[in-house]
């Protein structure tokens, strides 16, 4: 079973500057929601931002250890404006 901490750690390893919050949506360890704030998203489309997260979680997604992943991605500036 994948834990929220494991999801967070994988994203942070791939995007070292990222601020990451992960929630297990069902309690079953396979449906997650992640909010990720990173300067690496600057100048990238939403699809490209999500692809960076998918790369970090590639093995867990491929093995279907993570069945569903809802993402909200922000640059630091966009995050500040959203708050």
C-alpha positions, 0 to 999 in steps of 0.5 A, a space after each residue: 500500500 502506498 502512503 501519503 508520505 511516500 507520495 509526498 517523498 517521491 514528488 519532493 525527490 523529483 522536484 526538490 523545491 516543491 511544497 507538497 500536501 497529499 491526502 488519501 481520499 478513500 482511506 484505501 491507499 490508492 486514491 490520492 489528491 496532491 497539491 504541489 507548489 514548485 518553481 519548476 512549473 514556471 512557463 509550463 502548461 498544466 499538462 506539462 506540470 502534471 507530467 512532472 508529477 506523473 514522472 515522479 510517481 511513474 512506478 506506483 502508477 504503472 503498477 496501479 498501486 496508485 489507482 487515481 491521482 487528483 492534482 492541483 499544481 501551482 507556481 509560487 506566484 500562483 499559489 500566493 495569489 490563490 491564498 
